[in-house]
Amino acid sequence: MGSSSADENILMRKSDILIADGNYEEAISCLDMLLEEKPDDEEALSMKGLALCLKGETEKGIDILEEALSIDPFSKKVLIIFADACLHSSMPEKSLEILDRAISYYPDDDGFLMLKATILGALKKNTRNSYLN
């Protein structure tokens, strides 16, 4: 019993909404349904990794994100989700490492460049604030 492309899109969209709402377990369940049919779906894997990181299961989430990236090392979606997951997991250095990889693949992508600049600015501000306290 294969699922249609429309069903897959609905499950991906539903999982995205569930993650945004903080319903990580439900999102992971949706993503697991997708992954049963397509275990090498790098986008579903990366979203599951993000949900796990946000849920506090950082090591497991990062492992799944690494797996997603190994399927398609050049996927813009996977790269941005991976960088986001690292940032939310208080791993800004890892986030910057992923963004540097993305920028090396897509040097003209303003989105990656702006996100890196934002993270660097926040890190610089935090460093300054720590000296003042």
C-alpha positions as CSV (number, residue, x, y, z in Angstrom):
1,M,0.0,0.0,0.0
2,G,2.0,3.0,-1.3
3,S,1.1,6.5,-0.4
4,S,0.4,9.1,-3.0
5,S,2.5,12.2,-3.5
6,A,-0.5,14.3,-2.3
7,D,-0.6,12.3,1.0
8,E,3.2,12.7,1.4
9,N,2.8,16.5,0.9
10,I,0.0,16.6,3.5
11,L,2.0,14.7,6.0
12,M,5.1,16.9,5.5
13,R,3.0,20.0,5.9
14,K,1.3,18.6,8.9
15,S,4.6,17.7,10.5
16,D,5.9,21.2,9.8
17,I,2.9,22.8,11.5
18,L,3.2,20.4,14.5
19,I,6.9,21.3,14.9
20,A,6.0,25.0,14.8
21,D,3.4,24.4,17.5
22,G,5.8,22.4,19.7
23,N,4.0,19.1,19.2
24,Y,7.2,17.2,18.5
25,E,6.0,13.7,19.3
26,E,3.0,14.0,16.8
27,A,5.4,15.5,14.2
28,I,7.8,12.6,14.6
29,S,4.9,10.2,14.2
30,C,3.9,11.8,10.9
31,L,7.4,11.8,9.7
32,D,7.8,8.1,10.7
33,M,4.8,7.3,8.5
34,L,6.5,9.0,5.6
35,L,9.8,7.3,6.3
36,E,8.1,3.9,6.4
37,E,7.3,4.4,2.7
38,K,10.5,6.3,1.8
39,P,13.3,5.6,4.3
40,D,15.7,7.7,2.2
41,D,13.6,10.8,2.1
42,E,16.2,13.3,3.2
43,E,13.7,16.1,3.9
44,A,11.5,13.9,6.2
45,L,14.7,12.7,7.9
46,S,15.9,16.3,8.4
47,M,12.6,17.4,9.8
48,K,12.6,14.4,12.2
49,G,16.1,15.4,13.3
50,L,15.0,18.9,13.9
51,A,12.0,17.7,15.9
52,L,14.2,15.5,18.0
53,C,16.7,18.4,18.7
54,L,13.8,20.7,19.7
55,K,12.5,18.0,21.9
56,G,15.8,17.8,23.7
57,E,17.1,14.6,22.1
58,T,20.0,16.5,20.5
59,E,22.4,13.6,19.9
60,K,19.8,11.4,18.3
61,G,18.6,14.4,16.2
62,I,22.0,15.3,15.0
63,D,22.7,11.7,14.0
64,I,19.5,11.7,11.9
65,L,20.4,15.1,10.4
66,E,23.8,13.7,9.4
67,E,22.1,10.7,7.8
68,A,19.8,13.1,5.8
69,L,22.9,15.1,4.7
70,S,24.7,11.9,3.6
71,I,21.7,11.1,1.3
72,D,22.0,14.5,-0.4
73,P,24.9,16.6,0.8
74,F,23.9,19.5,-1.5
75,S,20.2,19.8,-0.4
76,K,19.5,23.4,0.5
77,K,16.5,22.3,2.6
78,V,18.5,19.8,4.6
79,L,21.4,22.3,5.1
80,I,19.1,25.0,6.4
81,I,17.2,22.6,8.7
82,F,20.4,21.2,10.0
83,A,21.8,24.7,10.7
84,D,18.5,25.7,12.4
85,A,18.5,22.5,14.6
86,C,22.0,23.2,15.7
87,L,21.2,26.8,16.5
88,H,18.2,25.8,18.6
89,S,20.3,23.1,20.3
90,S,22.7,25.8,21.6
91,M,25.4,24.7,19.1
92,P,26.1,27.9,17.2
93,E,29.5,26.7,16.1
94,K,28.1,23.6,14.5
95,S,25.4,25.8,12.9
96,L,28.1,28.0,11.4
97,E,30.0,25.0,10.2
98,I,26.9,23.7,8.3
99,L,26.3,27.2,6.9
100,D,29.9,27.5,5.8
101,R,29.4,24.2,3.9
102,A,26.2,25.5,2.4
103,I,27.9,28.8,1.4
104,S,30.7,26.9,-0.3
105,Y,28.1,25.0,-2.4
106,Y,25.9,28.1,-3.0
107,P,28.1,31.2,-2.7
108,D,25.5,33.5,-4.2
109,D,22.7,32.4,-1.9
110,D,21.9,35.5,0.1
111,G,19.8,33.5,2.6
112,F,22.7,31.5,3.8
113,L,24.9,34.6,4.0
114,M,22.4,36.5,6.0
115,L,21.8,33.7,8.4
116,K,25.5,33.4,9.0
117,A,25.8,37.1,9.6
118,T,22.9,37.0,12.0
119,I,24.4,34.2,14.0
120,L,27.8,35.9,14.1
121,G,26.2,39.1,15.2
122,A,24.3,37.4,18.0
123,L,27.5,35.6,19.2
124,K,29.4,38.9,19.2
125,K,26.7,40.6,21.2
126,N,26.6,37.7,23.7
127,T,30.3,37.9,24.1
128,R,30.1,41.6,24.7
129,N,27.3,41.2,27.2
130,S,29.2,38.5,29.1
131,Y,32.1,40.9,29.6
132,L,29.8,43.5,31.0
133,N,28.2,41.2,33.6
